[in-house]
Amino acid sequence: MSLAGIDLAILAIYAIFIFGLAQWVSRSQAGEQKTSTDYFMASRSLPWWAIGASLIAANISAEQIIGMSGSGYVIGLGIASYEWMAALTLLIVGKFFLPIFLRNEIVTMPQFLQQRYGATIRNVMAVFWLLLYVFVNVTSILWLGAIAVHTVTGFNQDYAIVAIGVFALAYQLWGGLKAVALTDIVQVALLVCGGLIIGFIALSTIGGADGAGGAVAGFHTLITQFPDKFDMILSKDNPHYQELPGIAVLLGGLWVMNISYWGFNQYIIQRALAAKSLPEAQKGIAFAAYLKLLMPVIVVLPGMAALILAPNLSAPDQAYPTMMNLLPVGLKGLVFAALIAAIIASLASKVNSISTIFTLDLYAKIRKDTPEHQLVTVGRIAAVAAVIIGILTARPLLGGFDQAFQFIQEFTGFFTPGIVVIFMLGLFWKRASEAGALTAAIGSVVLSAIFWWLQETGQFIFPFMNRVGVVFVVSLIAAVIVSLLVPAKPDAMKIKLDQISYKTSLGFNLAAVGVIAFLILVYTIWW
């Protein structure tokens, strides 16, 4: 696939516009110095539309667009469970988690852990998250994003890594979170428009030789020819049961993965923590939930359309780039710009959160009297260092893996159950102790490693999603027992749980009803 001159021009216009917009929205008044609250928390002034858009922009990157399209090609609509169940998870986060976080003016997740449990677990988890974000998240976005660019354009992959890293760093370096969040509405609008265009054209092409049958006719043809690809709950005899183990997508380990990702993940939750108010944060969460309901149309449907339009692909991940070839000149540049927007927005979010955790959870604790403007400088240096490390280590760390994204999922799945246990007990059980929390963290890794080893040696076949669910339950029981045996110190609990209301607005409640009704409908139709 190649891009015409007008496509490249559209891409250049996008790059110039988004860079200029980021500098403009995060500008300071003459003589004014940014404080750490300005830089890391956008002055706690984010509106709902910025929160919702930024949550999705941080979440969706090129590897997910191309990877989920490939999964749509192989597995079918069932892979949409990751997106649709996330919408419901977001509403739970908005109703039950955010009131506690905002009541206590939480800025980072390690900060919550210190106020709830103590300094030891804060330091352990701060270092863990920094290592995870730099060596897993940043490197994976750079590597897999560069693969996406190379697949679509043929551009040298190593040069693409550098270009992606430098641009993502440059456009958010000065303004911090405000630069990221207030431009993400443009990034998400581009992503949605690009995805809808490619899906509409692909289905219209299926609908008739000249497209006259329309997208609806194309969708009907797809259902008729591949009814098995519309199974949302896979049976045990399905060849892809290991990836989506039946009812577990509704009642099992997927909940643990989603709650960890959307509720306790710094680069996700940071947007909601920077809201003007709790009601504003909850409106943003509801907006993001509806965007998640739309995501399968954008990222899964093009891959399913390739079942008819490109039935003999050598690799599933070629589905999305192949569908892009259907686009006329001009539109191809727009959709490619949407792909780049997804990469840049997601990477910028990770880098901003790395600088936040490093500066506020580690540096500021060691250098307690550091002036505000110096904390901002340290944050910018940390962001630069994170990108440089990511660029230098992306190929050495991930270049040897044919299935890099699956490797990342496996690696993070070692820690996810323990993280959910630590936070859920910390939020809702006053007797949880630091000893119990550390037990959950260590136990999660050890038990996950045992299950992984048993599967790798062929002694026990256990779907990844089920493994996460079982490890969560065992880690939870262990944490409760240890907390009872080794109770917390009397002065350890500094989180305020008084004066917290879980009552939500009528608008939020109606939004929640709409999401639940949608999920009941789609799972009833395509069970």
N, C-alpha and C positions, 0 to 999 in steps of 0.2 A: 504494500500500500504506500502511496506517496501523496503528499499534499501539494496542491497547486499554489500559485503565487497569492491568490486571494485568501486561501486558507491560512497561509503563513502570515499574511497581513492581519487577519482577524486575531490570530494568536498573539501577535506583537501588540495590537491595540489592547487586548485583554491584559497583558503583562504590564504595560505602561499605566493603564487605568487603575488596576488594583493596587499597584505600588503607590501611585499618587494619592489614591483614596485613603490608604492606610496612614500615610503621613499627615493628611489633612484632618482626619477624624481624631487623631491622637495628638494634635498640635497643642502646645502650651502657650499661655499668655506670656507677653514680653517680660522677661526677668523672673519668671516663675520656674522653680525647680520641682521636678517630679518627686513625690514621696513613694515609699514602698507600696502604700495603698493605691496610689495612682497607677503605678507600673504593673503590679502583680494582680490587683483586684479591680482595675478599671474604675477607681474611685468609688467603688460599690454603687455604681449608677447605671448598670446595664438595663435596658428596657426588655420587655418580654420577647419581642421579635428577634432581637440580637441573641438572647439566650437560646431560644429554640433553634434558630438557624445555626448558631455556633456549635451547639451540641451535635447536630447532624454533620456539620462540616468536619468536626474533630473525629467523628466516627467513621465516615465513609472515605476510603482512599482508593487509589487505582487498583491495588491488589484485590480489594473486595469487589469492586465493579467487575473486573475481569474474572476473578476467581468465582464469584457467585454466578456470573453468566455461564461459566464453564460447568458449575454444579447444576445449573438449570438444564444445560445440555445433557448431562449424564443422569442426574437424579430426578430432576423435574421440579415441580412447584413445592415439594416438601421442604426444600432448602429455605423457602420463605418463612418458615417457622422462626428462624433466627431473627428476622426483622419484625414479624407480626407480634411475637411474644415479647419482644423488647418494648413495643408500644405500651403494653400493659405494665411492664416493669417500671417504665418511666413514671407512670401515674402513681404507683406505689411509692417510689422514691419521693415524688412531690408531696404526697399526702402525709407520709410517716417519717421520712428521714430529714427532709429539709427543715421542718419546724425546729428540730433539735439542733441541727447545725447552725442555723441562722440565729436562734435564741442565744447561742454561745459564741457567736461571732467567729466561727471557725474559718480559717483561711486555707489550711492544708490538712490533709488526712493524717499525717504524722502528728500535727498539733492536737487533733482530737484524741489520738491515742495517748499522748502524754497527759492531757487533762483528765482522761478517763482512767488510765491505768498507771502511768509513771513514765520516767524518762528512758528507761532501758528499751522498752518496746518501741518507743518513738524513734530512737536512734537506729535500732535494728531495721525497722520498716522503712525509714527514710533512705538508708543506704541501699536496701533491697530495691525500692522503687526507682532510685536513680540508676542503678545497674540495669534494671529491667527496661526502663524507658530509653536509655542510651544504647545498650547493646542488643536489645531485642526490637523495641518499637521504632526507634529512629533508623537503625540499620535496615529493618525490614521495609519501611516505607521508601527509603532511598533505593534499595536493591530492587524490590518488586515494582516500584514506580518507574525505575529506569528500564526494567524489562518491558513494562507496558509501553513506554515511549519508543523503545527500540523495535518492539513488535509492530507498532502502528506506523512508524516513520523510517525505520532503519538507522536512526541516529545512533552513533557510538554509545554503548552502554556506560562506559566509564565516564565519558564526558557528560552524559545525562545525569549521573549521580552527582557530579560536582555542580552542574547547573541548577538542579533541583534544590540541593542543599543551600547554595549561596543565595538563590532568590528567596526561598522560604525564610531564611535568616534575615536577609536585608529588609524585607518589607515589614517585619514585626519587631526588629531589634530596637528601634527608637521608642515606639509607642507601647510595647508590651501587650497586655491582654486586651486593652481597648482597641489597638490596631487590628488584632486578630478578630475579636468578636463583632466589631461594628462593620467590618468588611465581609464577614461570613454570609451575610444576607445576600450579597451579590454572588458569592461563590456557590451558595446553595441554589439560588435562582438559576444560575447557569447550569449546574448539575442536573436539576430537575428538568429544565427545558431540553437540554441535550439528550437526556435519557428518554423523555417522552417522544421526542422527534425520531430517534432511532427505533424505538418500539413501534410507533405508529407506521413508519415507512416499511419496516420488516413485515408487520401483519398485513398491511395493505398490499404488499407484493405477493404474499401468500393468497390473499383474497381474490386475486385475478391476475392474469398475465399482464394487464395494463394497470393494475391496481384499482380497477373499477369496482371490484367487489367490496372494497373498504376493509378497515381494520377489524370490524366486527365479524365479517365473513371469514377473515383470516384467522381470527381467534377460534371461531367455530370449527374451522378445518383442522386446526391444531388439536383441539379436544377430540375430534372425531378420529383422527389418525393415531394419536398417542394418548389414549385415555389413561393408561397406567402412569403417565408422567404427571397426572394431576392428583395423585394420591398424597394427601397431607400426612397421614399416619401410615408408615410403612409396616408391612407384615414381616414376620421372621424369615420368610422364604424370599424376600426381596434382596437382590444382591447388594443393596446399599444400606441394609439394616444396621451395619456397624456404624455408619456415619449418622444415621437418624433412627435410633432404636425405638420405634413404635411410640407408645404412649408416653415415653420419657420426655418427649418434646413438650408435653403439656404438664406433666406432673413430676418430672424427675430432675436430672442434673442440669438441664438447660436453665432452670430457675436460678440455680447457684451461680452459673456463669453470668447470667444477665444481671443479677443483683450486684455481684462483685463489680462488673464493668460499669454499670450505669449509676450505682449508688456510692461506691467507695474508690473510684478511680480518679486520681487528681486531675488529669487533663480533660476529663469529662465533667465532673461535678464542679470544678472551679468556676465555670460560667454561671451556674445557679447561685454559688456562694457570693458572687459579685453583683447580685441583683439589687435594685433599688429597695425592694421590700419582699417579704415572703409571698404576698399575693402576686407580685410581678414575676417572681421566680416560678410560681406554680402555673401561671399563664404561659410562660416560656416552655415549661415542661410539657404542658398539654399540646402546644404548637408542635414541639418536637415529636410527640407521640403520633400525631397525624401525618407528619412527614415520614415517619417510619412505616406507617401503613402503606404509603405510596411507593416506598423503596423497591419492593419486588417487581412492580411494573417497570421500573427504571433499570434494575440490574439483573433480574432473573428472566423476565419475559424475552429480551433479545436472545439469550442463550437458548431458550426453548424454541424460538422461531427458527433458529439455525438448524434444528432437527429436520426441517423441510427444505430450507434454502441452502444448507451446506451439510448434507448428511454424512459426508465422508471425511470429516476433519481428522487430522493426524493427532491432534491434542485438543482436549476440551477448552483450554484457555484461549484457543484461537477463535472461539465463537463470537465474542464481542468485537474484536478488530475486524473479523470477516463481515459482520453486520454493518460496520462503519463503511465498508466499501459500497454499500447500497446508496449511500448519501451523495447527493450532487455537490459540485464544487460550491464552496461557501458554507453550506450546512456542515460539511465534513470538518471544516476549520472550527466551526462553533462547537461541535460535539467533542472535538479533540481538545479545545480550550476548556470544556467542562471536565474532561479527564484530568488535565493539568491542574485545574482548580481544586479538584478533589485531593490530589497529591499534595499541593502546596498548603492548603488549609489544614489538612490533617498533620502534616509535618510541623507546621508553625505552632499548632496547639501543643504537640508533644514537647517541643523545644521550650515554649513558654513555661510549661509546668515543671520541666527539669530545672530551669533557672529559679522558679518559685521555691521548690523544695530545697534546693541546694542553699539558696540565700537565707530563707527564713527558718528552716529547720536545722541547718547545720552551721553555716557561717555566723548567723546572728546569735546563735546560742554560745558560740565560742568567743566571739567579739561582741559582747553585750552592749557596749556603748558606741557602736558604729552609727555615725550620722545617717539620716534617711537618704540623702543624695548618694552616699557611698554604697548603701545597700542596692540602689538602682544600678550603679556602675558594676557592682559584683554580679548582679543578675545578668547584665548584658555580657559580661565576660564568660559567665557560665554557659550562656546560650551559644556563644561563639565556639567555646570548647566542645560542647555537646555535638554541634554540627561537624566540626573538624574530625572528632573521634569517629562519628558515624560515617563520614566519607571515607576515612582511612580503613575502617574495619568492615564495611558492608560486604565487599567481595570475599575477604578472608573468612568471615564468619558464615556467610550464607551461600557463597558461590559453589560449594560442593554439594548442596542439597537440591535434588530434583523437585522436592515438594517442600519448599521453604515455609510456606504458609502453614501447612499441616504440622511441621516441626515446631513452629512458634506456638500453635494452639496446644500441642502436647506439653511444651515447656511451661507455659503460663498455667496450664491445668494442674500442675503440681502444687501451686500455691493458692489457687482460687478458693478451694473449700475452706482452708484455714483463715483466709482473709475475711470471708463472709461470717464465719463463726465469731471471730474477734469483734467485728463491728456489730453484729446483731446482738450479741450478749452485752456489749458495751452500751448499746442504745436502749435496750429493753430489760436488762436484768441487773439490778443494783449490786448483787452479791458477786458478780464476775470479778475475778482478780487478775493481776498481771501474770501470776504463775499459770493460771488457767489459759490466758491468752497465748502465752509462749508455748504452752503444751499443744494448743491447736495449731499454731504456726509450724512447729517442728513436726508434729504428728502428721499433718497434711502432706508434707514433703516426703516423709519416710514411707507412709502408707501408699501414696501415689507411686513412688519409685518401686515398691514391691509389686504392685499390680502391673506396672509397666514392664518390669523384668519378667514376670510370669507370662505376660502376653508375648513379649519378644522371643522368649524361649519356647513358645508354643504349648506351655503347660496349662494355660487358662485363657480363653478368648472372652474378652469383656469389652463391650462398646465403651468408647471414651466418655460419652455422656453419662452412662451408668456408673462408671468408675468415679466420676466427679461427685455424683449423688451419694454413693456409698461412703466415700472418704469424708464428705461433709457430715454425715450422720455420726460416724465413728469419732471424728474430731470434736463434734459438738458434745457428745457424751463424755469424752475424756476431759474437755475443758470444764464442764459442769462439775465433774467429780473432783478435779484438782482444785477448782475454786472453793469448793466446800471444805476440802482438806487443808488448803493453804489460803485462808481468806485474805482479802485486801487489807492494807493498813488503814486505820481510821481516817487519815487525812489524804488518802490517795485519790478519792473521788472529787474532782473539781468541776465536773460537768453539771450544769443546772438543768434539772428536769421539771422544775416547778414552772407554773404559768405558761405551760406549753399546751396549745390547743391544736387538735387535729381536724378541726372543723374547716371545711373548704368552701369556696364560693359556689354559687349556683352555676356559674359558667364552667368551672372546673368539674363539677359533678355531672353536668350534661355532657361535657367532653368525655368523661370516663364512661358514661352510659353508651355513648356512641362507639367508643373503641371496643367495649365488651360486646355490644350487639354485632359489630362487624366481625369479630373473631368467632362468635357463635355461628354466624351465617356461613363464613368461608369453611370452617371445619365441619359444619353440618353438610354442606354441599359436596365437599371433596374429601370426606373422611376415608 
